[in-house]
């Protein structure tokens, strides 16, 4: 199914929301087009997502380097991983109401929950790439700083890597190391879902789901740490 381009009113509304006007309007259309909406890899956001992930990582790494001048490499890496995660990108998408503009096929429109979080996250990355290609690094950096500076300063950003935290806690508490088991891999190649269970002898296991195996392991470790009171559980809005 071939998706229609944004109309003039929607384009103006979205460009006002993101603070950037595109000189080549097709880039914005492509950044919002899921592979289910039309055939042909070159006319959906998959390639843009690849580039946008790298541009976002560069801009956030630069932000963290300049903001946390006393932080070591390990702390900066933990903060970076959290800030560029699918969860963080999806929250930016929600703030911009990007779900109103994403163009998908009818099959994807019926899917909710975790899958759609990944779609929203992917569109944010593709949007960053589209801005970068259309205007260069400076407007892309301005977009990232607008939406990630306050996130970088949040208390959540100081959390350590969940797997590392769980490893140390489990060893100190039970004298054992956590064990991770991949239970399932589903979804298409461009948007997979991994289900991973983490087990620590002596307590109940926890399960995490994410679009990468490592991400699912992190989610499972985080859930176990929160359940056991090692980490304070995040509120729904954070």
CORLINPE-V724638 format. One record per residue. N is the residue number from 1. RES is the residue in three letters. D_CENTER is the distance of its C-alpha to the mean C-alpha in Angstrom with 2 decimals. Layout:
N RES D_CENTER
N RES D_CENTER
This chain:
1 UNK 27.00
2 UNK 26.75
3 UNK 24.61
4 UNK 26.28
5 UNK 25.28
6 UNK 24.36
7 UNK 27.60
8 UNK 28.79
9 UNK 28.14
10 UNK 24.52
11 UNK 23.84
12 UNK 25.55
13 UNK 23.67
14 UNK 20.23
15 UNK 21.40
16 UNK 22.78
17 UNK 19.56
18 UNK 17.59
19 UNK 20.73
20 UNK 21.39
21 UNK 23.95
22 UNK 23.67
23 UNK 26.85
24 UNK 25.93
25 UNK 24.82
26 UNK 23.99
27 UNK 20.88
28 UNK 19.43
29 UNK 20.57
30 UNK 19.01
31 UNK 15.56
32 UNK 15.76
33 UNK 17.39
34 UNK 16.06
35 UNK 18.21
36 UNK 20.04
37 UNK 21.46
38 UNK 23.70
39 UNK 24.88
40 UNK 24.34
41 UNK 21.36
42 UNK 22.31
43 UNK 21.86
44 UNK 18.35
45 UNK 14.98
46 UNK 14.39
47 UNK 16.05
48 UNK 14.53
49 UNK 10.95
50 UNK 12.41
51 UNK 13.93
52 UNK 11.31
53 UNK 9.03
54 UNK 12.34
55 UNK 13.35
56 UNK 10.38
57 UNK 11.04
58 UNK 14.69
59 UNK 14.66
60 UNK 12.79
61 UNK 15.06
62 UNK 17.96
63 UNK 17.24
64 UNK 17.17
65 UNK 20.22
66 UNK 22.12
67 UNK 21.29
68 UNK 21.82
69 UNK 24.94
70 UNK 26.15
71 UNK 23.04
72 UNK 23.43
73 UNK 21.20
74 UNK 20.04
75 UNK 18.97
76 UNK 17.22
77 UNK 15.28
78 UNK 14.26
79 UNK 13.19
80 UNK 11.27
81 UNK 9.35
82 UNK 8.44
83 UNK 7.81
84 UNK 5.43
85 UNK 3.45
86 UNK 1.67
87 UNK 4.64
88 UNK 5.11
89 UNK 4.10
90 UNK 5.90
91 UNK 8.42
92 UNK 9.19
93 UNK 9.79
94 UNK 12.00
95 UNK 13.80
96 UNK 14.70
97 UNK 15.64
98 UNK 14.11
99 UNK 14.91
100 UNK 18.47
101 UNK 18.18
102 UNK 16.08
103 UNK 18.81
104 UNK 18.77
105 UNK 21.68
106 UNK 23.39
107 UNK 22.22
108 UNK 18.52
109 UNK 19.58
110 UNK 21.05
111 UNK 17.98
112 UNK 16.23
113 UNK 14.10
114 UNK 11.38
115 UNK 11.81
116 UNK 11.52
117 UNK 8.29
118 UNK 6.97
119 UNK 9.35
120 UNK 8.38
121 UNK 4.83
122 UNK 7.17
123 UNK 9.75
124 UNK 8.40
125 UNK 8.25
126 UNK 11.56
127 UNK 12.94
128 UNK 12.64
129 UNK 14.45
130 UNK 16.95
131 UNK 17.81
132 UNK 18.25
133 UNK 20.52
134 UNK 22.40
135 UNK 23.08
136 UNK 22.18
137 UNK 20.19
138 UNK 21.58
139 UNK 20.28
140 UNK 16.77
141 UNK 17.12
142 UNK 18.53
143 UNK 15.65
144 UNK 13.18
145 UNK 15.86
146 UNK 16.45
147 UNK 13.09
148 UNK 12.13
149 UNK 15.69
150 UNK 16.24
151 UNK 13.06
152 UNK 14.32
153 UNK 17.64
154 UNK 16.70
155 UNK 18.26
156 UNK 15.17
157 UNK 14.10
158 UNK 17.36
159 UNK 16.68
160 UNK 17.58
161 UNK 15.94
162 UNK 16.45
163 UNK 18.27
164 UNK 20.49
165 UNK 21.32
166 UNK 22.21
167 UNK 24.25
168 UNK 26.31
169 UNK 26.78
170 UNK 27.87
171 UNK 30.25
172 UNK 31.76
173 UNK 32.11
174 UNK 33.10
175 UNK 33.79
176 UNK 31.44
177 UNK 28.15
178 UNK 25.30
179 UNK 25.22
180 UNK 22.22
181 UNK 22.92
182 UNK 20.91
183 UNK 22.16
184 UNK 20.62
185 UNK 18.68
186 UNK 18.44
187 UNK 17.15
188 UNK 17.73
189 UNK 17.13
190 UNK 14.52
191 UNK 12.40
192 UNK 13.73
193 UNK 13.53
194 UNK 14.97
195 UNK 16.98
196 UNK 18.24
197 UNK 20.94
198 UNK 21.86
199 UNK 25.55
200 UNK 27.56
201 UNK 31.32
202 UNK 32.80
203 UNK 29.98
204 UNK 28.12
205 UNK 25.07
206 UNK 21.51
207 UNK 19.08
208 UNK 15.31
209 UNK 13.29
210 UNK 10.06
211 UNK 9.61
212 UNK 11.17
213 UNK 14.31
214 UNK 13.45
215 UNK 10.31
216 UNK 12.78
217 UNK 15.34
218 UNK 13.43
219 UNK 12.89
220 UNK 16.57
221 UNK 17.76
222 UNK 16.17
223 UNK 17.79
224 UNK 21.04
225 UNK 21.13
226 UNK 20.67
227 UNK 23.25
228 UNK 25.70
229 UNK 25.44
230 UNK 24.37
231 UNK 21.33
232 UNK 21.55
233 UNK 19.54
234 UNK 16.95
235 UNK 18.17
236 UNK 16.60
237 UNK 15.88
238 UNK 14.23
